[in-house]
Amino acid sequence: MKRAVTMWLAALLALSLTACGGGASGGGEADASSSAGGGESLSFSAEDAQNSAPAEPGAANGEEASPQAGQNAKLIRRAELEIQTEAFDAAAASLEALVAEAGGYFQSAQVEGGSLRDQNAARYGNYVIRLPEENFSAFLDQSGALGYVVRRSESSENVSQAYYDTETRLAAQRTKQERLLALLAQADTMESIIELENALSETEYEIQSLTTDLEHYDDLIDYATVDLYLAEVLSLSQTPGETAGLGERMAAGLSASAAGLVQGVQDLLVWLSYHLFPVIVVLGAAGGGLFYWRRVRRGRKDGTPEEKQP
């Protein structure tokens, strides 16, 4: 029995290596027999093990076929968006509605900016959004309604080769597990049972690892990822480029200069509103000091009248 188990494990190992290499290898017969119990014998064939394994694409023709042949390509799609808006709260609410409508969810969301003193200070948000792959393109098109799209980029990664290779390896490991369980049911010595259980433990670990890899691929493939940066700005304006006419560029410059002056005055008034009393104290001290200095100077300039002699 021990000899049969050993040769059977060797056949299963050869099967696993064949599956991992992605090729279909022909095998000669390697029969192993041994007495079991009351004169019964067990016989196992490595060729049978090869034939029971899942056939690989192109194996029937003796050629190794591409994993993508006759199957849909496995693509991981990503996009990056940078959007500016004058109404941050409204844009953030619209973004949540768009994500919900597309059947997606926020993997992460972070909003920063603003302050206790100035709740209207510029804010910005970083979002990582997961969306069903079939709604990916529509979401990107609809996101333009959130504000001015400063930047938009898309990318895709073809993981078909790795995906189908992992599938093939998983199928081979499951076939190996079934054969080991059949052997374990027929084992009649403690040594054989221990050896088979160790092999089963290793096979189950490989199955779990490969299954996790496939689930991770499925998650990335079925749900696309969008990295979205939403920034609040004071105003949205399109600055004429270098190809614009002189008058158009000068008009844009004057408009920007006037807007900057107005904003500067507003910022000064806001600053004064928070520092009014300290400013009054400083100005009062400066005014009192100046008044005292001028009085002393005037007294020195006029002089004091001399006392008359009797």
C-alpha positions as CSV (number, residue, x, y, z in Angstrom):
1,M,0.0,0.0,0.0
2,K,2.8,2.4,0.8
3,R,4.4,1.8,-2.6
4,A,1.1,2.4,-4.3
5,V,0.5,5.6,-2.3
6,T,4.0,6.9,-3.1
7,M,3.7,6.3,-6.8
8,W,0.2,7.8,-6.9
9,L,1.5,10.9,-5.1
10,A,4.3,11.1,-7.7
11,A,1.7,10.9,-10.5
12,L,-0.4,13.7,-8.9
13,L,2.7,15.8,-8.5
14,A,3.5,15.4,-12.2
15,L,-0.1,16.3,-13.0
16,S,0.2,19.5,-10.9
17,L,3.4,20.5,-12.6
18,T,1.9,19.9,-16.0
19,A,-1.1,22.2,-15.2
20,C,1.1,24.9,-13.8
21,G,3.3,24.8,-17.0
22,G,0.2,25.2,-19.2
23,G,1.1,22.3,-21.4
24,A,-0.6,19.0,-22.0
25,S,2.1,16.3,-21.7
26,G,1.6,12.8,-22.9
27,G,2.4,10.1,-20.4
28,G,3.4,6.5,-20.4
29,E,1.8,4.1,-18.1
30,A,3.2,3.8,-14.6
31,D,1.2,1.1,-12.9
32,A,1.8,0.4,-9.3
33,S,0.2,-2.5,-7.4
34,S,0.4,-3.7,-3.9
35,S,-1.5,-6.1,-1.6
36,A,-4.1,-4.5,0.6
37,G,-5.8,-6.3,3.5
38,G,-6.9,-9.8,2.7
39,G,-5.0,-10.4,-0.5
40,E,-6.6,-7.5,-2.5
41,S,-4.5,-5.4,-4.7
42,L,-4.7,-1.7,-5.7
43,S,-3.6,-0.5,-9.1
44,F,-3.2,3.2,-10.2
45,S,-2.2,4.6,-13.5
46,A,-0.5,8.0,-14.0
47,E,-2.0,8.1,-17.5
48,D,-5.5,7.8,-16.1
49,A,-4.7,10.8,-13.8
50,Q,-3.5,12.8,-16.8
51,N,-6.7,11.9,-18.8
52,S,-8.9,12.9,-15.9
53,A,-7.4,16.4,-15.6
54,P,-9.2,19.3,-17.4
55,A,-8.1,19.6,-21.0
56,E,-6.3,22.8,-21.7
57,P,-7.1,25.0,-24.7
58,G,-5.5,23.7,-27.8
59,A,-4.4,20.4,-26.2
60,A,-6.4,18.4,-28.6
61,N,-4.3,19.7,-31.5
62,G,-1.1,19.3,-29.6
63,E,-0.6,23.1,-29.4
64,E,-0.8,25.5,-26.6
65,A,-3.6,28.0,-27.2
66,S,-3.8,31.5,-25.9
67,P,-6.0,31.7,-22.7
68,Q,-8.0,34.5,-24.4
69,A,-9.0,32.3,-27.3
70,G,-12.7,31.9,-27.5
71,Q,-13.2,33.7,-24.2
72,N,-13.8,37.3,-23.1
73,A,-10.7,39.3,-22.2
74,K,-10.3,40.0,-18.5
75,L,-9.7,43.8,-18.2
76,I,-9.1,45.8,-15.0
77,R,-10.3,49.3,-15.8
78,R,-9.4,52.5,-13.9
79,A,-10.0,56.2,-14.3
80,E,-8.8,59.5,-12.7
81,L,-10.9,62.6,-12.6
82,E,-10.2,66.2,-11.4
83,I,-13.2,68.5,-11.2
84,Q,-13.6,72.1,-10.1
85,T,-16.8,73.5,-8.8
86,E,-18.2,76.7,-7.2
87,A,-20.8,74.9,-5.2
88,F,-19.0,72.1,-3.3
89,D,-21.9,70.9,-1.2
90,A,-24.2,70.6,-4.2
91,A,-21.5,68.8,-6.3
92,A,-20.8,66.3,-3.4
93,A,-24.5,65.5,-3.1
94,S,-24.8,65.1,-6.9
95,L,-21.7,62.8,-6.8
96,E,-23.3,60.5,-4.2
97,A,-26.5,60.3,-6.3
98,L,-24.5,59.4,-9.4
99,V,-22.6,56.7,-7.6
100,A,-25.9,55.2,-6.2
101,E,-27.6,55.4,-9.6
102,A,-24.6,53.5,-11.2
103,G,-24.9,50.8,-8.5
104,G,-21.4,51.6,-7.1
105,Y,-20.0,52.5,-3.7
106,F,-17.4,54.7,-2.1
107,Q,-14.3,52.7,-1.2
108,S,-13.0,55.8,0.6
109,A,-14.0,59.4,0.9
110,Q,-12.1,62.3,2.4
111,V,-13.1,66.0,2.5
112,E,-10.7,68.6,3.8
113,G,-10.6,72.4,4.0
114,G,-12.7,75.1,5.6
115,S,-12.3,76.3,9.2
116,L,-14.3,77.3,12.2
117,R,-13.7,81.0,11.5
118,D,-14.4,80.7,7.8
119,Q,-16.8,77.9,6.9
120,N,-16.8,79.1,3.3
121,A,-13.0,78.5,2.9
122,A,-12.1,76.4,-0.1
123,R,-12.6,72.7,0.4
124,Y,-11.6,69.6,-1.6
125,G,-12.5,66.0,-1.6
126,N,-10.6,62.8,-2.5
127,Y,-12.9,59.9,-3.4
128,V,-12.1,56.3,-4.5
129,I,-15.2,54.9,-6.2
130,R,-16.0,51.3,-7.3
131,L,-18.5,50.9,-10.1
132,P,-19.9,47.9,-12.0
133,E,-17.8,47.6,-15.2
134,E,-20.9,48.0,-17.4
135,N,-21.7,51.4,-15.9
136,F,-18.1,52.7,-16.0
137,S,-18.2,54.8,-19.2
138,A,-21.6,56.2,-18.5
139,F,-20.5,57.4,-15.1
140,L,-17.5,59.2,-16.5
141,D,-19.6,61.0,-19.0
142,Q,-22.2,62.0,-16.4
143,S,-19.5,63.3,-14.0
144,G,-19.0,66.3,-16.2
145,A,-22.2,67.7,-14.8
146,L,-20.5,68.1,-11.4
147,G,-18.4,71.0,-12.5
148,Y,-15.5,71.9,-14.8
149,V,-13.5,68.8,-15.7
150,V,-9.8,69.8,-15.4
151,R,-8.4,66.3,-16.1
152,R,-9.8,62.9,-17.2
153,S,-7.7,59.8,-17.8
154,E,-8.6,56.2,-18.4
155,S,-6.6,53.0,-18.4
156,S,-7.1,49.2,-18.6
157,E,-5.0,46.2,-17.8
158,N,-5.4,42.9,-19.5
159,V,-5.0,40.1,-17.0
160,S,-6.5,37.3,-19.1
161,Q,-3.3,35.3,-19.2
162,A,-2.9,35.3,-15.4
163,Y,-6.6,34.7,-14.8
164,Y,-7.0,31.7,-17.0
165,D,-3.7,30.2,-15.8
166,T,-4.9,30.5,-12.3
167,E,-8.2,28.8,-13.3
168,T,-6.3,25.9,-14.9
169,R,-4.1,25.4,-11.8
170,L,-7.1,25.5,-9.5
171,A,-8.9,22.8,-11.6
172,A,-5.8,20.6,-11.5
173,Q,-5.5,21.0,-7.7
174,R,-9.2,20.0,-7.2
175,T,-8.7,16.9,-9.4
176,K,-5.6,16.1,-7.2
177,Q,-7.7,16.6,-4.1
178,E,-10.4,14.1,-5.4
179,R,-7.8,11.5,-6.1
180,L,-6.2,11.9,-2.7
181,L,-9.5,11.5,-1.0
182,A,-10.2,8.3,-2.9
183,L,-6.8,7.0,-1.9
184,L,-7.3,8.0,1.7
185,A,-10.6,6.0,1.8
186,Q,-8.7,2.9,0.8
187,A,-5.6,3.4,2.9
188,D,-5.1,0.6,5.5
189,T,-1.9,1.6,7.3
190,M,-1.2,4.5,9.6
191,E,1.8,5.5,7.7
192,S,-0.1,5.8,4.4
193,I,-2.9,7.7,6.1
194,I,-0.5,10.3,7.5
195,E,1.2,10.6,4.2
196,L,-2.0,11.2,2.4
197,E,-3.4,13.6,4.9
198,N,-0.2,15.7,4.6
199,A,-0.6,15.8,0.8
200,L,-4.3,16.7,1.3
201,S,-3.4,19.5,3.6
202,E,-0.9,21.0,1.1
203,T,-3.5,20.6,-1.7
204,E,-6.2,22.3,0.3
205,Y,-3.9,25.2,1.0
206,E,-3.1,25.6,-2.7
207,I,-6.8,25.5,-3.5
208,Q,-7.6,28.2,-1.0
209,S,-4.8,30.4,-2.2
210,L,-5.8,30.1,-5.9
211,T,-9.5,30.6,-5.1
212,T,-8.5,33.8,-3.2
213,D,-6.5,35.0,-6.2
214,L,-9.5,34.4,-8.6
215,E,-11.9,36.2,-6.2
216,H,-9.5,39.2,-6.1
217,Y,-9.3,39.2,-9.9
218,D,-13.1,39.0,-10.2
219,D,-13.5,42.0,-7.9
220,L,-11.1,44.1,-9.9
221,I,-12.6,43.0,-13.2
222,D,-16.3,43.3,-12.3
223,Y,-16.0,46.6,-10.5
224,A,-13.9,49.4,-12.1
225,T,-12.1,52.0,-10.0
226,V,-12.4,55.8,-10.3
227,D,-10.1,58.1,-8.3
228,L,-11.9,61.5,-8.2
229,Y,-10.6,64.8,-6.9
230,L,-13.2,67.5,-6.3
231,A,-12.0,71.0,-5.6
232,E,-13.9,74.1,-4.6
233,V,-12.9,77.3,-6.4
234,L,-14.1,80.9,-6.0
235,S,-15.1,81.2,-9.7
236,L,-14.8,79.2,-12.8
237,S,-13.3,81.2,-15.7
238,Q,-11.6,80.2,-18.9
239,T,-8.5,82.2,-19.5
240,P,-7.8,82.9,-23.2
241,G,-4.8,81.0,-24.5
242,E,-1.8,82.4,-26.4
243,T,-3.5,82.0,-29.7
244,A,-6.3,84.4,-28.7
245,G,-6.3,88.0,-29.9
246,L,-4.6,90.9,-28.0
247,G,-7.9,92.6,-27.1
248,E,-9.4,89.4,-25.8
249,R,-6.3,88.6,-23.6
250,M,-6.2,92.2,-22.3
251,A,-9.9,92.1,-21.4
252,A,-9.4,88.9,-19.6
253,G,-6.5,90.4,-17.7
254,L,-8.4,93.5,-16.6
255,S,-11.3,91.3,-15.5
256,A,-9.0,89.1,-13.4
257,S,-7.3,92.2,-12.0
258,A,-10.6,93.8,-10.9
259,A,-11.8,90.5,-9.4
260,G,-8.5,90.2,-7.5
261,L,-8.9,93.8,-6.1
262,V,-12.5,93.1,-5.0
263,Q,-11.4,89.9,-3.4
264,G,-8.5,91.6,-1.6
265,V,-10.7,94.3,-0.2
266,Q,-13.2,91.7,1.0
267,D,-10.4,89.7,2.7
268,L,-9.2,92.9,4.4
269,L,-12.6,93.7,5.8
270,V,-13.0,90.1,7.0
271,W,-9.6,90.3,8.7
272,L,-10.5,93.6,10.4
273,S,-13.8,92.2,11.7
274,Y,-11.8,89.5,13.6
275,H,-9.1,91.9,14.8
276,L,-11.1,95.2,15.3
277,F,-10.4,95.7,19.1
278,P,-6.7,95.0,18.9
279,V,-6.5,97.4,16.0
280,I,-8.4,100.1,18.0
281,V,-6.0,99.7,21.0
282,V,-2.9,99.9,18.8
283,L,-4.2,102.9,16.9
284,G,-5.3,104.6,20.2
285,A,-1.8,104.0,21.7
286,A,-0.1,105.3,18.6
287,G,-2.4,108.4,18.5
288,G,-1.8,109.2,22.2
289,G,1.9,108.9,21.9
290,L,1.9,111.2,18.9
291,F,-0.2,113.8,20.7
292,Y,2.1,113.7,23.7
293,W,5.3,114.0,21.6
294,R,3.9,117.0,19.7
295,R,2.9,118.8,22.9
296,V,6.4,118.3,24.4
297,R,8.0,119.5,21.3
298,R,5.8,122.6,21.1
299,G,6.7,123.5,24.8
300,R,10.4,123.2,24.1
301,K,10.1,125.4,21.0
302,D,8.2,128.2,22.8
303,G,10.4,128.2,25.9
304,T,9.5,129.5,29.5
305,P,9.4,133.3,30.3
306,E,12.2,134.6,32.6
307,E,11.3,135.9,36.1
308,K,11.7,139.7,36.5
309,Q,14.2,141.1,39.0
310,P,12.8,143.5,41.7
